[in-house]
Amino acid sequence: MKLLPWIGLAGPTAAGKTAAALAIASRHAVEIISVDSALVYRGMDIGTAKPTAAELAAAPHHLINIRDPLQAYSAAEFITDATRLIGEISARGKLPLLVGGTMLYFKALRDGLDAMPTADPATRAALEAEAQAKGWPALHTELAAVDAVTAARLAPNDSQRISRALEVFRVSGQPLSVFQKRNAIEKGASHVQTARAGAIISLEPQDRAWLHERIAQRFDSMLAGGFIDEVTALRARGDLHPDLPSMRCVGYRQAWEALSGNWPMAELRERGIAATRQLAKRQITWLRSMPDRHIVACDAPDALPQVLKLAGSLS
């Protein structure tokens, strides 16, 4: 069976992925597939640093603005969509270029997803009620007792992931980490071969301070560009709430809390930048678990030429 090649361009937030992707698109016949769990949402443009209209017009883009913020979008849905798109783009004689920082999506595409229990509304509702009564840190402590591996990588207030991990344990009697260690269930030879044909270029900073400065600059630019107004408009819809995956995106969560009066608006910048730094740290940790990636120091003066050279050799 023919392997369908694709190139992945991964890296932490603010590492320069969009600029690098457009540079590749200017040299090669590519179509870009977004690998970003926030860019799927319509009406969330400023806080996600969504590519501008001009950038979107520079090359065909996929998996951007495909969901309302009220809807969820899972890694399994990404696999289905990305696999289909890789085939369609290849059939058009172009190279699929997968760009983004949602490392779970890259991992799921390459390795498949573990079989685990589907969502159980009753168990989830019970966990929500317990969290209201005791707080998420208490449930995090409970998770640590039954699944120390998963608890160790989650923040005590990461309600979405703590809830899912406890839900899996209560429904199956097995820790989430056990499911994640098992060999992925392969959805079919064509998917597996398509996924494994991909090579990933990883933009990683040599100097973390360089990335922190870019994160701060980006957040300031978002604030100046109307980010607060964007979140205010989302809140005004009346059907969104802070526990939705969309509203848990970095920046949106902090802005929602500030607009709710949970802390002074003057603290938003500091809190938003801190949360974005933590996201970048997690993204870099994910990247380091991919030993076959092709690393480019994104803070090096010749980073872009390096990316272009790699893209040419890998395509």
N, C-alpha and C positions, 0 to 999 in steps of 0.2 A: 504494500500500500504506500502511495506516495506521501512523503512528509511535506507538510505545508509550512514553509519557513515564516517566522515573524521575528521582529526585533522588539524587545522591551526597553523602555527608557524609564528607569525608576530613580527615586531619590527622595530625601526628606523635603518637607515643605520649604519653599523659598530657595531651593537649590538651583533653579534656573532651567527646569524641565521644559516649560513652554517654549522658551527661546531656543533651546537645543532642538526640540522637536520641529520647530518651524525652519531651522537651519537645515536639518536633514531633509525636510519636505522640499526645500528649494533646490536640493541636489539630486533627489531620487523621487521616483514615482511611488508615492506612499499614500495611504489613507490612515488617519489617526483614530485609534480606539482608546477612549478615555478609560483609565484604570483608577477611578476616583469615586469613592462612595458619596461624596458631597456634590460633585458636578452633575449627578443625575437629576438633581432637583431644580424645578422651574421656580423662578422668582427669588433664587438665592444666588445672586451674581457677585455682589461686592465682597461679601464675607468669605466666599469660596475662591476669590481671585480667578473667577471664570474667564477663559480667553475672551478677548474683545471681539466685536463683530468683524473687525478687519483681520484678526488672527484666525477666527473661525473660517473666514473666506479664503485664507491663504492655502488651505488644504482641506479635503473632506474630513469631517470629524463625526465620530459616532459615540453613542452612550452619554450624551450631554443633553440635559433638559428632557429627560424621558419619564420623569415621575413628578407627581405633585408632592409637596412636602408632607402631606398627610399619609402618603403611601410608603411602605418599606421597600427596600431593594436588597436582596440577599446575595451572598457569594454564589449560591447555586444558580440564581438567575443570571448573574454575571457570566458564569461558565457557559451557560446555554447561549447567551447573546454573543459573547466574544468568540466562541467556537464557530457559530454560524457566520459571523462577520469575517473571521479569518478565511473561511472557505470562499465567501462571496468576493472578498477583496482580491484574493489570490486568483480567482476565476476571471477577474477583470484585468489580470496581468500586472497588478500592483502589489507592493509589499505592505503587509499590515504592520503598523508601528503602534505598539501599545505603550501609552504614556500615562504615568500617574504615581501616586504615593500610597495607594491602599495596598499594602503588601500582602494582606490576606487574599486579595483577588489574584495577584500574581502567583502566590503559592497554590491556591486552589486550582488555577488553570493548569499549572505544571504538574501538580501531584494528585489532583482530584480531591474530592471531599470524603471525609469519613462518614460512615453510616451512623446516625445517632437519632434519638427520638425526635419526632416533630413537635411543634409547639403544642402545649397542653393548656388551654385557656383557664381551666379550673385551678391548676397548680400555680399558674402565673398570677391569677387574681389573689390566691391565698398569700403568695409571697409579697405582693404589693401591700396587702393589708398588714402583714407582719412588719414590713418596712415602715409603714405609716406609724405603727405603734412603737417600734424599737429603734428605727433608724437603719440605714444601709450599712454603717460600720459594724453593727451587731450581726447582720446577716453575712457580712464579709468574714467575721470571726467564725460563724457557723460553717461557712464554706471551707475555711482553712482546716477545720476539724475533719472534713470528709474528702477534701480535694486540695491538699496543700500546694500542689504544683500550680493549679489554676489560680488559687488565691494569691500566690506569691507574685503573679504578674498583673494583678488587678489592683487599682486604687480602692480604698475603703468606701468611696462614694460612687463607684462606677456601677450605678444601679442596673443598667441594661445588661452588662455582662455577668454581674453577680447573680441577677435573677435567672439568666439563661443557664448558668452553671448549676445553680441549685435546682432548677427545674429538671435538668437532665438527670441529676442524681436522684431526685425524688421519684421521677417516673421510671427510671431504669435500674436504680440501685447501684449504678456504676459512676465513677467520676468522669467528668467531661474530658479530663486529661487522658484517660484510658482510651476513649474513642479517638482522640486526636493522634494517639501514638500508633493506632492500628493502620495497617496498609489501607490506602484510599481505595474505595470501590470504584473500579474503572467503568465508566459509562459506555464503553465500547472502544474497540481498537482505533477507530478513526480519531476519536477525541484525544486519546492518550498520545498517539503519534503526533497529532497536530500540536498538542501542548508541549511535548518534549522537544519539538523542533525549534522552539524559541530560544534566542540568546538575549541576555539582559545586560544592558549598559547601565551601570550604577553611578550616579553622581553623588559623591561623598566628600564633605569638606575635610581638609587637613586640619584646619583651625576652627574649632567650634565657635570661637568669638566672631568669626566672619559670618557664619550662619545666623548667629544671634542678632547681629546688626541688621542683616537683611530681613529677618523676621520682624524686628522692631520697625524698620522702614516700611515694610508691607502693611503692618497693622496701622501705622500712622496714615498711610495712603488710603486705607479702607475707611478710617474714621473721617478723613477729609473728603472722601468720595461719597459720603451719605450712608455709611453702614448702619448707623443708629436709625435712620429713617427707614431703611430696608427691613430691619427687625421690627420696628414699630408697625409697619404695614402688615407683616406676617402675623403679629399678635392681634391686629385689628380684625383679622379674618374671623376669629372667634372659635375656629374648629381645631386649632393647633395647641399643643401643650409641650412643656419642656422635657417630657420623657420620650417623645418621639425620636427615632433615630436622626431625622433631619435637624431637629432643634437641639440635638446633643452634639452637633458638629462644633468643632473648636471655634470659638469666637461667638457663635450664635448662643451657645449656652450661657456664656458670661454676660452677653448683652441682654438676654432675656432676664437673667437674675437682677441685673442692674435696673432695668426698666420696671421690674416687679418691686423695687425698693429693698431688695435683700442686702444690698450694699450701696454705698454712694456711687453715683455715676462717675465721679472723679477717679474711682479705682478701676474703672473698666479697662483702661489702657494697660495698666500694670498686670491685671489679672489675665487679660486676653493674651498678652505677650508671653506670660509665664506658661499658660496652658498650651500655647503654640510651641514653645520650646520643649515642653514635655512630649508633645506629639512627635516632634522631630527626633527626639531621643529614642522614642519607641520605633519609629520608622528605621532609624539607623541600626538598631538592634536586630530588627527583622532582616535587613539587608545583609548583615554579617552572618546570618544563618544560611545564606545562599553562597556556598563556596565557589560555584562555577560562574559567578557574575564577572563582568569586565568593568573594573573600577576606573573611574576618571575623577581626579581631584577637581571638584567644581569650583574651588577657589584659586586654582592655578591660572596664570595668565593665558596659557594655551589650552584651556579646557575645551573650548568649542572646536578648535582644530582636531583635538584628540577624539572628541565625539564623532566628528565627521569622518575621520579616518577609520574608526572602529565600525561605524555604520556601513561604510563602503566595503570593508573586508567581510563583514558578517552577512551582508545581503547577497 
